[in-house]
Amino acid sequence: MSWNLTQLTARFERALWNPPLEGIPWWKAFGFRLARIVLVVVRDVESGDLTLRAMGLVYTTLLSLVPLLALSFSVLKAFGVHNQIEPMLNQFLAALGDQRYEVTQRIIGFIQNLNVGVLGAVGLMLLLYTVVSLIQKIEGSFNHIWHVRQPRSIGERFSNYLSVLLIGPILVFSAMGLTAGIATNSLWQNLLAVQPLGEFAYWLGRFTPYLLVIAAFTFIYVFVPNTRVRFLPALIGGTVGGVLWQSAGMLFALFVATSTRYSAIYSGFAILVLFMIWLYVSWLILLIGASVAFYRQHPDYLVARGGEPALSIRMRERLALTLMSMIARQHVYGGAPWSAERLTQQLSVPLHAVNLVVDALCDSGLLAMSAEEEATYLPARDLATVSVKQLLDAVRRADEDPALTPDALPVPMPIDMVLLKLEDAIGAALGGVTLRDLAGPPPADEPAKPALLR
C-alpha cells in the first residue's frame, strides 16, 4: 500500500511539475499555475514557517493592541469619531459570536483607563515602542515571505509608521462615515426603489464586506513589504486572503456558537482563548494571502522542492560574471539600468539567487544601488580599473565570518603551496581582463560611444 502511494505521489508530481507552460492553451497554463501555487502555499504552511510567524504576531498583537487603539482613540477624538472604535471592534470580532461584545467592552475599558499623563516620558516611549514593534514585526514577516533581506531605513520606518498610526485611522473611519452617509441619503433611498438598481444594491450590500476586506488586504500587500509589489499580484493575494478571512469568520462563529466545551474547560479564560485562536487564524490567513501574491509575481519560485535555492561556489561565480556583464553593458552603451526583478526575468533564476550575488557585489564596493522605488544597479567604480579576479574574489568572500577566515585556519606547508599556485594560476589565466571587457563590443546597430562617455 505504501509503495503504491509513493508511486502515485511521484506520478502526480511529474504530471504537475514537468510539463512546460509555454506553447499550451492559456486555460491549461492557468490550471497548472493555480495547482502549483496551491501546492507550494500548502507546503509552506506545513513546513511551520508561516504558522510560527503567525504565533509571534499573536503575541505582539496582545501586547500592542490596547496601546494601538489608545493612540488611534486619541487621534480620532480630535475629529469627534472616537465612538466608532467600538462598532469596528465588534465587526472585526464577529467570528466570536455573542462573546465579541464582552471582549470589545473589556478592550474599550482598558483604553479609557489608559492615562498617558500618568505614564510619564518613559511610559509614553514604551507605549509607542509596543505599537511600532507590531508594525515592524509585520514588515519583517512580509519581507521574509518576499525574500527581502534589506529592511527599511530608520527614516523610512519613522515616516511610514507615523503615517499609518496617525493618518490610517482617520482614512478608515472617514470611509466608514462616508459609506454610512450615502446609505442614509434620501436621494440614494429613492434610487434604490427603482429596479433593477435595488436588486443590484442588495447584492452589493451582501458582497461589500468581502470587497472592503479584499481592498484592505491588497493595500497591505502593496504597502508593507520593502519591495515593489505589482498591483495585480497584490489584488490576487488580497482576493484569496479576503475570501478566506470572511469565510473563516463565518465558520469560526458557527464553531463558537455550537461548542460549549471551551467554557466548561477554561471557564472564565474561554473568551481569551477563543480571542487568541481567532487572532492566530487571522494572521495566518493574512500571511497566506501574501504568499499567494509573492508566487504570482515570482513564478520562478514555483518549484517542486521547497526551501531557498542553494548556490554552489561555481554557480555564484558564473552568476556574478553574467550579472556584471549585463550591468556593465547597459552602463557603457547607454541602456536602462537593470533592477533585480528584471534580471530575474531575463535569466529565469530565482530572485533570491540574484539578490544574494548583487548584495555581495554591493558590499564589496563593486556595485551601487539607486534610491529609486524600484532599485537599480550601477557600477560603483570605473570598470576599466577593476579586474575580473577582484570580482571573483568578492563573490568567494561573501558572507565570510570575520572570526573564521582562511588566514585564521592553519594549513600544512604543502597545502599552502597548492593554494598559492591556484591563486597565481587564476591571476595569470585572467591576465588583464577587466569589468569593462565584460561589457563586450558595441551593438551592431549602434556606434561605439566616445571614451569619455564610457
N, C-alpha and C positions, 0 to 999 in steps of 0.2 A: 504493500500500500504506500509506504513512504517513498519507495523507489519510483512508483508511477506518479506520485505527486511531484517529485523532483523533476521528472521528465516533463510533466505538464507545465510546471513553472518555467522551465528552461525554454520550452517551445513558445510559451506566451511572451517571454522577454524577447526572444528572437523576432517574433512577429511584430512586436511593438517598436523595438529599437533599431532593427536592421534596415527596414525599407527607407530609402531616401525620399525626402518630401518634395524635391524638385521634379517637375515634369509630370506630376499626378494631378487629378482634378482638385479644385480648391476645397470641396467639401470633404474629400478624403484627407487632405493635408490638415484641415481644421480638426477633423476627428482624431488624427494621430497626435496633433499638438495638445488637444484637450486631454486626451488619455495620458499623455506623458506628464503634463503639468499636474494632473490629479495624483498620479502615482508618485511623483517627486515630492509634492507637498505632504502626502501621507507618510512618505519615508522620512521627511524632516520632522514631522510630529512624533513618529515612532522612535526616532533617534534620541528624543528627550531634550534637544536643544531649545526648541520653541516653548516647551512646557516649563523648563527651568526658568526661562526669561519671563514667562507669564507669571510664575510664582513670585519671582523677585519684584515684579511690578505690583503685584497684590500687596506685598509687604510695604513697599514705598507708598502706595496709594493710601493705606491705612494710616501711615504717619503724616501724610501731607494733605489728606482730604479736607480736614477741618481748617487748617491754615489757608489752603487754596480757596475754599468757599468764603472764608472770612475776608480774604483780600478782595475777592470778587464782590462780596457784600458791601465793603467799604467804597468800592468804585461805583457800584450801581446805586448806592444810597444817594449819591450826589445827583443822580438823574431821576430819582423817585421811583425806580422799578425794582428795588431790592426785594419786594414782596413776591416777585416771580421766581425766586430761587426755590421755594417750596414746591410749586407745581412742576418745575423742571426736575427736581429730585424724585417726585412721585412718578413722573413719566419714565425716568431712567431706571427706577427700581420696580417698574410694573411687573417684572418677572417674579417678584417676591409675593405677589398676590396682596391680600389684605394686610400682611405684615409690613408692607412698604411704608405705610403711614406711621407706624411706630418707629421704624428706622429713620424716616425723614424728620420726625419730631425730635428725636434724640440728637441728630446732627445739627438741626436748627438751634436746639438748646445749647450745644457746645459753642456754636458760632456766637450766639448772643451773650454767652458768659465770657467770651474771649475779650479781655480788656487790654488793648495794646498799650495804653498808658501805664498800666501796672507792670508790664513786662520789662520795660526799660530798653536801653540800646542793645544790650547783649541778647535779650529775649527776642527783640524785633529781628535782629540779624539771624538768629536761629530759626525764627518763623519763616523768614524769606528763604533761608537755606533749604528747609524741608520742601518748600514749594518748587524752588529751582531744581532740587535734586530729582524730583519726579520727572520734570521735563527733560533733564539731562539723561536720566535713565531710559526714558522713552526713545530719545535720539540715539543713545548707544545701541538699543535693541534694533532699531531700524537700520542703523549703519552696519550692524553685523549681518542683517539679512541682505543688505545691498552690497556687502563685501567692501565697505568703505573703511579704510584704515585711518584716514586723517579726519579727526573731529573738527568742528567749527572752532574758529579762533575765539579768544575771550571777548573781543569787541563784538563779533557777530552773535555770540551767545547772549551777551547783555542786551543788545538791541532787539534780537528776535524774541527772546524770552519775555522782555519787558512789554513788547507789543502784544504777545499772546496773553499775558496776565492782565494788562490794562485795557487793551482795545478789544480783545476777543469777547469777553462777557458783554460789552456794550453792543457789538455787532449781533451776537446771538439773540439777546433779548430785544433788540430793535427789530430783527427779522420776525421774532415771535409776535411782538406787538403789532407790526405791520400786517401780518397774516390774520391776526385776530380782528384788526380794524376792518380789513377788507371783508371778512366773513360776516360782520355785523352791519355792513353798509347797506342802506335801503336800496340803492341802485343795483347792487350785486344780488340782493334778495329778489328783486323784480326780474333780473335776468335769469335767475335760476328757475323761475316759474315757466320759462319758455323751453319747450322740448325741441331738440334733444340735448340742449345745453344743461338742463337739470340733471339728466341721466349721466352726462359726462362729468359734471361736478360731483355727483355721488361717488362714481368710481375713482375720481381724482382724490376725493377725501379718503377713500379706503387705502389708496396707494401712497398718500402723502407721507405717512411715517417712514415707509421704505425709501422714498425719494430723499427725504431730509437726512436719513442716516447714510445713504449712499453718497450724498453730497458732502457730508461731514467726513466720512472715511476717505473720499477722494482728495479732499483738501489736506487731510493729514498725510496721506501718502505722497503728495506733491511737496508739501512744506517741510516735513520733519527730516527726511534723510539728507545728509550732507553731500548730495549729488544731484545731478539734473535728472528728474523723473518726467518722462513724457506724459501728456495728459491721457492718451488712450490707454496705456497700461495701468495708470493710476485709476482711471474710471472702471476698467475691468476688475481690478482688485477691489475697488470700492463697492462695486455691484455685488461681487461674491461675498465680501465681508458684511455689507449691509443686509443682504438677504439672509445670510447665516445668523446674524445677530438678532434680527427681528423674529426669525423662525425659532431660534434657540430660546428667545424670551417667552414665546407662547408655550413652548414645550416645558420650560422651566416653571412657568406659572402653573401649568397643569400638574407638574410633579409636586410642587409645594402644596397645591390645593388637595391632592389625593393622598399625600404622605403625612401620616400622623406620628410616625415612629421617631422622627427627629425631635419633636417636642418631648416625647416620653423619655428619650435617651439623654438629651442635652439640657432639658428643662429651660431655664432662662437664657442659656447660651445658644439655643436653637436659631434665634434670629441672626446672631453674629456669624454662626457657621454658614447659614444659607447666604448671608450677605457676602462672605468671603468666597464661597463657591461661585456665586454669580459674578463677582469681580474677576475671578480666575477665568471663567468661561468667556467673559467679555474681552479681556486682554488677549487670550489665546486666539479668539476669532479675529481680532484686530491684526495680530501678527500673521495669521494665516492669509488674510487678505493682502498684507504687504508682500508675502512670499509669492502669491499669485501674480501681483504686479511686477515683481522682480523677474520672475521666469518668463513673463510675457515680453518684457523689454529686452531680456538677455536669454534668448533661446539656446545659446551656446552652452548654458549650464544644465540643459536638459540631457543628462547622460545617464546611462544605466547604473553606473556605480556612484554612490554618494560621496560627499566629502570634497575638500579642496583638491584641485589637481596638483599632484606632486611633480615638480620640475627637477629633472636631473641637472647636473652641472653643465653637460654639453648642450642641453636644451635651453638653459639660461643664456649661455654664450651665443647660441645660434639666434635666439630671440632678440638678445641685446644688439647684435650686429644688424639684424633686419630692421629693428625699430630705429636705430640710429641712422641707418641708411635712408629710410623713408623720411625721417625728420630733417636730416641734412639736405636731402634733395629738395624738399619743399622750401627750405630756408635759402638755399643757394639760388634756385631758379624761380623764386617768387611765388610759390604756391601757398595755398591756405595752410596754416599750421595744423598739425594733427592733434586731435583730442584722444583720450584713452578709449572712448566709445567708438570713434571712427577707426582707430587702429584695430580694435577688437573685431569690428565688422569686416574690415579689409583682410585680416589674416585668419579669420574664423577660429580664433583661440579664446578661451575664457577670459573675462575681464580681470579676474584675479591674477592670471599669469602676466598680463600686460602691466597691471599696477605694481606687481612685485618687481619687475625689471626696471620700469621707469622710476619708481621710488628709489631704487638702488643708484640709478644714474643721477637722480636729483641730489641725493645725499652725498655723492662723491663730487658734486660740482660740475658735472658734465652737461646736465640739462637744467633748464629753469622752467617753472610752471607759471603761467599767466594767472592774473587775479580775476579773470572773467567768470561769468556764471558757469559756462562750460569751459573748464580749464583746458588750455592747450599747452604744448611743449615746444620749446625753442632751445637751440644750443646756448649754453651759458658761457662758452669760451670760443675763441677763434678756432674754427675747425681745422685749419692748417697747422695748428700748434699742438694738437692732441693726437697722439699715436693710437693705433688700434690696440696695441698692447696695454696702454693705460685703460682703455675701455674694458678689456677682458679682465684686467686686474681688479677694476672696480666691481665687476659682477662677481668675481670669485670672492671678494672680501665682504660682500653684502651680508648683513645680519651676523657678522662675526662678533663673538663675545670678547670685549676687551680683556677679560680675565683669562681667556683661553685663546691665544694667538699662536701661529706657527713658531714664533720666536720663543714662546714660553714652553714649547714641547721639545725636550732634549732628544736628539736622534744620534745614532752612531755616525761616525765619520763616513763610511761608505754610503749611507742613506743621504747624508748632507751633500756629498759629491754628486749623487744622482739628481737631486733636486736642483742643484746649481746648473748642471748640464741641461736639465729640462728648461729652466728659465732662459739660459743662453740660447738654446735651440729655438725657442719660441721667438725671442728677440731677433735672432738672425734670420729666421724664416719670414717674419713680417717686414723686416727691413725698415724702410722709411714710410710705410703706409700710414696715412693719417685719416682722420674722420672726414676730411674734405674729399679724399679719394672714394669714400663710401657713397658719396652723392652721385658718382658716375658721370658719364658725358651728358651734355645738354640734350633735351628732346630734339628729335629730328625736325620738328616743325617750328622750333624756336632758336634764334641765335643765342650764343653764349653771352652772358652779361659781362660788362667790364669788371676787371679785377677789384676795383674799389667798391663795387656793389655786392661782391660775394661775401 
